[in-house]
Amino acid sequence: MIKSLIYNLPPLDKNRPPLSGAIIANVCAKQGHDCSTVDLQFELDQFLHTQCCDVSFFDDVFYEQSAGFSNEQIQFLEKFIHQHLDTIANSKFDYIFVSLFSYLAQQFGQIFLPILRKHTTAKIVIGGAGLIYTSNVGNLLSFGEKLKQQNVIDEFITGEAEQSIPMYLTVGQGPGIGNYNFKQIDNLDDQPWPDYTHYNLGNYNYLGLQELAIIGSRGCVRSCTFCDVAKLSPKYRYRSGQNIADEIIHHYETHGITRFYFADSLVNGSFKNFDAMCNALARYKFEQPISWSGQYIVRSKQSTPKDHFDMLQKSGCDTLFIGLESGSDRVRKELGKPFTNDDTEYYLENFDQNKIKVLLLMFTGYVSESEQDHAETIGMFKRWQKFVASGTIQGIETLNILSILPGTPLEQMAVNNNYLFLSNHKNDVNLRSWVDPTNPNYDFLARVSRHMDLMEEAIKYKWPLWNGALAMQLYEQAVQEFVNSPMKYKTLKTISIAASK
């Protein structure tokens, strides 16, 4: 029998087993493979514990405050990787599939994959959303193309695993096999569910309970300027509500899981199918109540009746992550989210009445943010403090200052307007340290200052800060590395030219 090993690379959510690994395992099993899985994030955390090393040792890279690992970190990772590979030295695999959840995993992959290549004769195939993060600038080789050219991997795959992996295993070529011309799956209801039996679910818990990830849709109904989802998944598609509910019921009956997290860009992107899922879950007679959480979009209050919120509560909705992004209606509309603060307050009032918790996702420093916009965001903390007091607002994401990501509309704007980016002594660039030459005073330090204003106001009105201490640590580190040294600026065009040489 053909044997396959599936790796998931850090950084990953530590609270849940990897969704992509569970999907790939089921896809390969349906091709007749004997599958094994390894969550390298879990393995790395265990190794850190044995070395009496703090779990935050790699946070500066995994949270994108530093452009690369230090020599000390590299030595540590190499020790971990060799020790791990020794544990599988006697196992012979035909294929090793390596999943990169995000572009941040490329840093780990650059160290892990060359060492893996020396330890195995298996065909090494990499894939995942982390490969799609390719700049719009220049004609650079992608991460997968570089590794293939260097013979570190045998192939890279883009697109959706349910379609691209069987194609690779059967014919070895086609859309998404060694290229970026992948085709999207139209009917998501026909695709196999993730098989979590390949993981020890006892290794994971979220707030003391086991939780599994669900994907009900792919892509997004919005096209926000700062977001790269449209490049990863250009066409928005969704599963039927009943199909999603059936998967949740399957995991409940198979594993006894009662907590679920939707990994969708937006759980309610298709209102019709979202409504059908909620109603199906509300009707099912669970012996143990289930709960679910996910990313949710605010729409106009005119389009959302009050009975919608009652349905959410009856379906098991526990916590919703809402991309508020800014307290300014103008900024929010400009970046691609045309709901208002009044719309948001209507939602918060109804969440409050139905005991549904929310966590607001925000970032500081949109490219056109004015002092007035900043003041309006500051005013949000007092206005909605009552929802913090009631427990409806559980917290606010404090980690983000706007980063101009590869493959986003903002990146192209930065190229067209010759935005400058700070680089450090190693010529690494921090994508949060941009400055528009036409507005030079609105630089990285100015945005850090605004970020501090927001955090101080949140603390004043007792808003819980999600990752607040970590945010302070990482931004202080970024300021020291990229600002408190001789400042060197680069444009994205010059970065592109240098990288291609």
C-alpha positions as CSV (number, residue, x, y, z in Angstrom):
1,M,0.0,0.0,0.0
2,I,1.2,3.5,-0.8
3,K,2.1,5.4,2.4
4,S,1.7,9.1,2.8
5,L,2.8,11.5,5.5
6,I,1.1,14.9,6.0
7,Y,2.8,17.8,7.7
8,N,1.3,21.0,8.9
9,L,3.8,23.8,9.4
10,P,3.9,26.5,12.1
11,P,2.5,29.0,12.9
12,L,-0.9,27.4,13.5
13,D,-3.7,27.7,15.9
14,K,-2.7,25.7,19.0
15,N,-6.2,25.0,20.2
16,R,-7.5,22.9,17.3
17,P,-6.2,20.0,15.2
18,P,-5.2,21.2,11.7
19,L,-8.1,21.4,9.3
20,S,-6.0,21.1,6.2
21,G,-4.3,18.0,7.4
22,A,-7.6,16.3,8.2
23,I,-8.8,17.2,4.7
24,I,-5.6,16.0,2.9
25,A,-5.7,12.7,4.9
26,N,-9.2,12.0,3.8
27,V,-8.4,12.9,0.2
28,C,-5.3,10.6,0.2
29,A,-7.2,7.8,1.9
30,K,-9.8,7.8,-0.8
31,Q,-6.9,7.3,-3.2
32,G,-6.0,4.1,-1.3
33,H,-3.1,5.6,0.7
34,D,-2.1,4.7,4.3
35,C,-1.9,8.1,5.9
36,S,-0.1,9.5,8.9
37,T,-0.3,13.1,10.1
38,V,2.1,15.4,12.1
39,D,1.1,18.8,13.5
40,L,4.5,20.4,13.8
41,Q,3.1,23.3,15.8
42,F,2.1,20.9,18.5
43,E,5.4,19.0,18.2
44,L,7.3,22.3,18.4
45,D,5.4,23.4,21.5
46,Q,6.2,20.1,23.2
47,F,9.9,20.5,22.3
48,L,9.9,24.1,23.7
49,H,8.5,22.7,27.0
50,T,11.2,20.0,27.2
51,Q,13.8,22.7,26.7
52,C,12.3,25.0,29.3
53,C,11.9,27.6,26.7
54,D,9.0,30.1,26.6
55,V,6.3,29.4,24.0
56,S,6.6,32.9,22.7
57,F,10.2,32.3,21.6
58,F,9.3,32.6,17.9
59,D,6.4,35.1,18.2
60,D,8.4,37.9,16.6
61,V,8.6,36.0,13.3
62,F,5.3,34.1,13.6
63,Y,3.5,37.4,14.1
64,E,5.4,39.2,11.4
65,Q,7.3,41.7,13.5
66,S,10.6,40.4,12.4
67,A,11.3,39.5,8.8
68,G,13.4,36.4,9.6
69,F,14.6,34.1,12.3
70,S,17.7,35.0,14.3
71,N,20.7,32.8,14.4
72,E,19.7,31.6,17.8
73,Q,16.2,30.7,16.7
74,I,17.6,28.9,13.6
75,Q,19.9,26.8,15.7
76,F,17.0,25.9,18.0
77,L,14.7,25.0,15.1
78,E,17.4,22.9,13.4
79,K,17.8,20.9,16.7
80,F,14.1,20.4,16.9
81,I,13.7,19.3,13.3
82,H,16.6,16.8,13.4
83,Q,15.2,15.4,16.7
84,H,11.7,15.0,15.1
85,L,13.0,13.4,11.9
86,D,14.9,10.9,14.0
87,T,11.6,9.6,15.3
88,I,10.4,8.8,11.8
89,A,13.7,7.6,10.4
90,N,12.6,4.0,10.2
91,S,9.4,4.8,8.4
92,K,9.3,4.7,4.7
93,F,6.9,7.0,2.9
94,D,6.1,7.3,-0.8
95,Y,4.7,10.8,-0.5
96,I,5.1,13.6,2.0
97,F,2.6,16.4,1.7
98,V,3.4,19.6,3.5
99,S,0.7,22.2,4.1
100,L,1.5,25.9,4.7
101,F,-1.5,27.6,6.2
102,S,-0.2,31.1,5.6
103,Y,2.7,33.0,4.1
104,L,4.2,33.2,7.6
105,A,4.8,29.4,7.4
106,Q,7.3,30.1,4.6
107,Q,9.9,31.1,7.2
108,F,9.7,27.8,9.0
109,G,9.5,25.9,5.6
110,Q,12.8,27.5,4.4
111,I,14.5,25.7,7.3
112,F,12.4,22.5,7.6
113,L,12.2,21.5,3.9
114,P,15.9,21.3,3.0
115,I,16.6,19.2,6.1
116,L,13.6,17.0,5.3
117,R,14.9,16.5,1.7
118,K,18.1,15.0,3.1
119,H,16.2,12.6,5.3
120,T,13.8,11.0,2.8
121,T,13.5,9.6,-0.7
122,A,9.8,10.2,-0.7
123,K,8.2,12.7,-3.1
124,I,7.8,16.0,-1.3
125,V,4.8,18.0,-2.3
126,I,3.9,21.3,-0.7
127,G,0.7,23.3,-0.9
128,G,-1.7,25.5,1.0
129,A,-2.8,29.1,1.1
130,G,0.8,30.0,2.1
131,L,1.9,29.4,-1.4
132,I,-0.5,31.9,-3.0
133,Y,1.0,34.8,-1.2
134,T,3.0,36.0,-4.2
135,S,3.6,39.7,-4.8
136,N,1.9,41.5,-7.6
137,V,5.2,43.3,-8.2
138,G,7.7,42.1,-10.8
139,N,8.2,38.6,-12.1
140,L,9.6,36.9,-9.0
141,L,9.7,33.2,-8.6
142,S,7.2,32.1,-6.0
143,F,8.1,30.2,-2.8
144,G,7.2,26.9,-4.5
145,E,9.0,27.6,-7.7
146,K,12.2,28.5,-5.9
147,L,12.2,25.3,-3.8
148,K,11.4,23.2,-6.9
149,Q,14.2,24.8,-8.8
150,Q,16.5,24.1,-5.9
151,N,15.3,20.4,-5.9
152,V,14.2,20.8,-2.3
153,I,10.7,19.6,-3.2
154,D,9.4,17.5,-6.1
155,E,6.2,19.6,-6.7
156,F,4.1,22.4,-5.4
157,I,0.3,22.4,-5.7
158,T,-2.1,25.4,-5.6
159,G,-5.8,25.4,-5.5
160,E,-8.0,23.1,-3.4
161,A,-6.6,19.8,-2.2
162,E,-9.8,17.8,-2.9
163,Q,-9.3,18.5,-6.6
164,S,-5.6,19.1,-7.1
165,I,-4.1,16.2,-5.0
166,P,-6.1,13.4,-6.9
167,M,-5.1,15.1,-10.2
168,Y,-1.4,15.1,-9.1
169,L,-1.5,11.5,-8.0
170,T,-3.2,10.2,-11.1
171,V,-1.9,12.3,-14.1
172,G,0.8,14.4,-12.5
173,Q,-0.1,17.6,-14.2
174,G,-2.9,20.0,-14.8
175,P,-4.3,23.3,-13.3
176,G,-2.6,24.1,-10.1
177,I,0.1,21.3,-10.4
178,G,3.4,23.3,-10.5
179,N,1.5,26.4,-11.5
180,Y,-0.9,29.0,-10.2
181,N,-3.6,28.4,-12.9
182,F,-5.8,26.4,-10.5
183,K,-9.5,25.9,-11.0
184,Q,-11.9,26.3,-8.1
185,I,-14.4,23.6,-7.1
186,D,-17.9,24.6,-8.0
187,N,-20.0,22.2,-5.8
188,L,-18.5,22.1,-2.3
189,D,-21.3,19.7,-1.1
190,D,-19.6,16.9,-3.1
191,Q,-16.3,17.2,-1.4
192,P,-15.2,14.9,1.5
193,W,-15.3,16.2,5.0
194,P,-12.1,16.4,7.1
195,D,-11.2,13.2,8.9
196,Y,-10.0,14.1,12.4
197,T,-9.4,10.4,13.4
198,H,-5.8,11.0,12.2
199,Y,-5.1,13.3,15.1
200,N,-5.1,12.7,18.9
201,L,-7.9,15.1,19.8
202,G,-6.8,14.9,23.4
203,N,-3.8,17.1,22.5
204,Y,-6.0,20.1,21.8
205,N,-8.4,22.2,23.9
206,Y,-10.0,25.6,23.7
207,L,-11.0,27.0,27.1
208,G,-10.9,23.5,28.5
209,L,-13.0,21.8,25.7
210,Q,-12.1,20.2,22.5
211,E,-13.1,22.1,19.4
212,L,-13.0,21.3,15.7
213,A,-12.8,23.6,12.7
214,I,-15.5,23.7,9.9
215,I,-15.4,25.4,6.5
216,G,-18.8,26.3,5.2
217,S,-17.7,28.5,2.4
218,R,-14.6,29.5,0.4
219,G,-13.7,33.0,-0.7
220,C,-15.5,36.1,0.5
221,V,-18.5,38.3,-0.6
222,R,-16.4,41.4,0.1
223,S,-13.3,42.6,-1.6
224,C,-11.6,44.7,1.0
225,T,-8.5,46.6,-0.1
226,F,-6.2,45.3,2.7
227,C,-7.2,41.6,2.2
228,D,-5.7,38.9,0.0
229,V,-8.6,36.4,0.1
230,A,-9.7,37.4,-3.4
231,K,-6.4,36.3,-4.7
232,L,-6.5,33.0,-2.7
233,S,-10.1,32.3,-3.8
234,P,-11.4,34.6,-6.5
235,K,-14.9,33.2,-6.7
236,Y,-17.1,33.0,-3.5
237,R,-18.7,29.6,-3.1
238,Y,-20.7,28.1,-0.2
239,R,-22.0,24.7,0.9
240,S,-25.7,24.1,1.5
241,G,-26.8,24.8,5.0
242,Q,-28.0,21.2,5.5
243,N,-24.6,19.9,4.4
244,I,-22.8,22.0,6.9
245,A,-25.2,21.0,9.7
246,D,-24.7,17.3,8.7
247,E,-20.9,17.6,9.1
248,I,-21.3,19.2,12.5
249,I,-23.7,16.4,13.6
250,H,-21.2,13.8,12.2
251,H,-18.3,15.1,14.3
252,Y,-20.6,15.3,17.3
253,E,-21.7,11.7,16.9
254,T,-18.3,10.4,16.0
255,H,-16.0,12.2,18.4
256,G,-18.4,13.7,21.0
257,I,-17.3,17.2,20.0
258,T,-19.7,20.0,21.1
259,R,-17.6,23.1,20.2
260,F,-17.0,24.2,16.6
261,Y,-15.2,27.0,15.0
262,F,-15.9,28.2,11.4
263,A,-12.7,28.9,9.5
264,D,-14.7,30.7,6.8
265,S,-13.7,34.3,5.8
266,L,-17.4,35.0,6.7
267,V,-19.8,32.5,8.2
268,N,-22.8,34.5,7.0
269,G,-21.6,35.4,3.5
270,S,-24.6,33.5,2.0
271,F,-27.5,34.6,4.2
272,K,-29.8,31.9,2.7
273,N,-27.5,29.0,3.4
274,F,-26.4,30.4,6.7
275,D,-30.1,30.6,7.8
276,A,-30.6,27.0,6.6
277,M,-27.7,25.8,8.6
278,C,-28.8,27.6,11.8
279,N,-32.3,26.2,11.5
280,A,-31.1,22.6,10.9
281,L,-28.9,22.8,14.0
282,A,-31.7,24.3,16.0
283,R,-34.0,21.4,15.0
284,Y,-31.5,18.6,15.8
285,K,-31.9,17.0,19.2
286,F,-28.4,17.2,20.7
287,E,-28.1,15.4,24.0
288,Q,-25.3,17.7,24.9
289,P,-25.8,21.3,23.7
290,I,-23.3,22.4,21.0
291,S,-21.8,25.8,20.4
292,W,-20.1,27.4,17.5
293,S,-18.2,30.6,16.7
294,G,-16.9,32.2,13.5
295,Q,-16.2,35.4,11.6
296,Y,-19.4,37.3,10.9
297,I,-20.2,40.4,8.9
298,V,-22.4,43.3,9.9
299,R,-24.9,44.4,7.3
300,S,-27.4,47.3,7.3
301,K,-29.9,47.1,10.1
302,Q,-32.7,47.4,7.6
303,S,-31.6,44.1,6.0
304,T,-31.4,42.2,9.2
305,P,-34.7,41.4,11.1
306,K,-34.6,40.8,14.8
307,D,-35.7,37.2,14.5
308,H,-32.3,36.5,12.8
309,F,-30.6,37.0,16.2
310,D,-33.0,34.6,18.0
311,M,-32.2,32.0,15.4
312,L,-28.5,32.5,16.0
313,Q,-29.0,31.8,19.7
314,K,-31.1,28.7,19.1
315,S,-28.5,27.2,16.7
316,G,-25.8,27.3,19.3
317,C,-24.0,30.5,18.3
318,D,-21.6,31.5,21.1
319,T,-19.0,34.0,19.9
320,L,-18.8,36.0,16.7
321,F,-15.5,37.6,15.4
322,I,-16.5,40.9,13.6
323,G,-14.1,42.8,11.4
324,L,-15.0,46.3,12.5
325,E,-11.5,47.5,11.4
326,S,-12.2,51.2,12.3
327,G,-14.5,53.4,14.3
328,S,-14.8,55.7,11.3
329,D,-17.7,55.1,8.8
330,R,-15.6,56.9,6.1
331,V,-12.6,54.7,6.5
332,R,-14.7,51.5,6.7
333,K,-16.5,52.4,3.5
334,E,-13.2,53.2,1.7
335,L,-11.6,49.9,2.6
336,G,-14.6,47.9,1.4
337,K,-17.0,47.5,4.4
338,P,-19.9,49.9,3.9
339,F,-21.7,49.4,7.2
340,T,-22.0,52.2,9.8
341,N,-21.5,52.6,13.5
342,D,-25.3,52.8,13.8
343,D,-25.6,49.5,12.0
344,T,-23.0,48.0,14.4
345,E,-24.9,49.3,17.4
346,Y,-28.1,47.7,16.2
347,Y,-26.3,44.4,16.0
348,L,-24.6,44.8,19.4
349,E,-28.0,45.5,21.0
350,N,-29.5,42.3,19.5
351,F,-26.5,40.2,20.4
352,D,-26.8,41.5,23.9
353,Q,-30.4,40.5,24.1
354,N,-29.7,37.0,22.8
355,K,-26.5,36.4,25.0
356,I,-24.2,36.2,21.9
357,K,-20.6,37.3,22.5
358,V,-18.5,39.3,20.1
359,L,-14.9,40.0,19.6
360,L,-14.1,43.0,17.5
361,L,-11.2,42.8,15.0
362,M,-9.5,46.1,14.2
363,F,-6.3,47.6,12.9
364,T,-4.7,51.0,13.3
365,G,-3.6,53.3,10.5
366,Y,-5.5,52.8,7.2
367,V,-3.7,54.5,4.4
368,S,-6.2,57.4,4.3
369,E,-6.9,57.6,8.0
370,S,-7.1,61.2,9.2
371,E,-7.0,62.7,12.6
372,Q,-10.8,63.0,12.5
373,D,-11.1,59.3,11.6
374,H,-8.7,58.5,14.5
375,A,-10.8,60.6,16.9
376,E,-14.0,58.8,15.8
377,T,-12.4,55.5,16.6
378,I,-11.3,56.8,20.0
379,G,-14.9,57.8,20.7
380,M,-16.1,54.2,20.0
381,F,-14.7,53.0,23.3
382,K,-16.9,55.2,25.4
383,R,-20.0,54.8,23.2
384,W,-20.0,51.0,23.4
385,Q,-18.6,50.5,26.9
386,K,-22.1,49.4,28.0
387,F,-21.7,46.3,25.9
388,V,-18.4,45.6,27.5
389,A,-20.0,45.9,30.9
390,S,-22.8,43.4,29.9
391,G,-20.3,40.9,28.6
392,T,-21.4,41.1,25.0
393,I,-18.1,42.6,23.8
394,Q,-15.6,40.1,25.0
395,G,-12.6,42.0,23.7
396,I,-10.8,43.8,20.9
397,E,-8.0,42.6,18.7
398,T,-5.1,44.9,19.6
399,L,-2.2,43.3,17.6
400,N,-2.6,44.9,14.2
401,I,-1.1,48.0,12.6
402,L,-2.0,48.0,8.9
403,S,0.4,45.8,6.9
404,I,0.4,46.0,3.2
405,L,0.2,42.3,2.2
406,P,1.4,40.8,-1.1
407,G,-1.4,40.2,-3.6
408,T,-3.8,42.9,-2.2
409,P,-5.2,46.0,-3.9
410,L,-3.2,48.1,-1.3
411,E,0.0,46.5,-2.6
412,Q,-0.7,47.7,-6.1
413,M,-1.6,51.1,-4.8
414,A,1.7,51.2,-2.9
415,V,3.6,50.4,-6.1
416,N,1.7,53.0,-8.2
417,N,2.3,55.7,-5.6
418,N,5.9,54.7,-4.8
419,Y,5.3,54.0,-1.1
420,L,8.5,53.6,0.9
421,F,9.2,50.8,3.4
422,L,11.8,50.7,6.2
423,S,14.4,48.1,6.0
424,N,16.8,46.9,8.8
425,H,20.5,46.2,8.8
426,K,19.9,42.8,7.0
427,N,17.9,44.6,4.3
428,D,14.7,42.9,5.5
429,V,11.6,45.0,5.0
430,N,8.8,45.5,7.5
431,L,5.5,45.6,5.6
432,R,3.9,47.7,8.4
433,S,6.5,50.4,8.1
434,W,5.2,52.0,4.9
435,V,5.0,55.7,4.3
436,D,3.2,57.6,1.5
437,P,5.7,60.2,0.1
438,T,2.8,62.6,-0.3
439,N,2.1,62.3,3.4
440,P,5.5,61.8,5.0
441,N,4.4,62.7,8.6
442,Y,2.0,59.7,8.6
443,D,4.8,57.2,9.1
444,F,5.3,54.0,11.1
445,L,6.0,55.9,14.3
446,A,2.9,58.0,13.9
447,R,0.8,54.9,13.5
448,V,2.4,53.3,16.5
449,S,1.5,56.4,18.4
450,R,-2.2,56.2,17.3
451,H,-2.1,52.5,18.2
452,M,-1.1,53.4,21.7
453,D,-3.9,56.0,21.9
454,L,-6.4,53.3,21.1
455,M,-5.1,50.8,23.6
456,E,-5.0,53.5,26.3
457,E,-8.6,54.4,25.6
458,A,-9.6,50.8,25.6
459,I,-8.0,50.3,29.0
460,K,-9.7,53.5,30.3
461,Y,-13.1,52.1,29.5
462,K,-12.1,48.5,30.6
463,W,-12.3,46.9,27.2
464,P,-10.5,43.5,27.3
465,L,-7.4,43.6,25.1
466,W,-6.8,40.4,23.1
467,N,-3.0,39.9,22.9
468,G,-2.4,43.3,24.4
469,A,0.8,42.6,26.2
470,L,2.1,40.7,23.1
471,A,1.2,43.7,20.9
472,M,3.3,46.0,23.0
473,Q,6.3,43.7,23.1
474,L,6.3,43.1,19.4
475,Y,5.8,46.7,18.3
476,E,8.5,47.9,20.7
477,Q,10.8,45.3,19.1
478,A,9.8,46.5,15.6
479,V,10.5,50.1,16.4
480,Q,13.9,49.2,17.8
481,E,14.8,47.2,14.7
482,F,13.4,49.4,12.0
483,V,13.3,52.9,13.4
484,N,15.9,53.3,16.1
485,S,18.7,52.7,13.7
486,P,19.9,54.5,10.5
487,M,16.7,54.5,8.5
488,K,16.8,52.9,5.1
489,Y,13.8,53.1,2.8
490,K,12.9,50.9,-0.2
491,T,10.1,50.9,-2.7
492,L,8.3,47.7,-3.5
493,K,9.7,48.0,-7.0
494,T,13.3,48.0,-5.7
495,I,12.5,45.1,-3.4
496,S,11.3,43.2,-6.4
497,I,14.4,43.9,-8.4
498,A,16.7,42.9,-5.6
499,A,14.9,39.7,-4.9
500,S,15.0,38.6,-8.6
501,K,18.8,38.8,-8.8
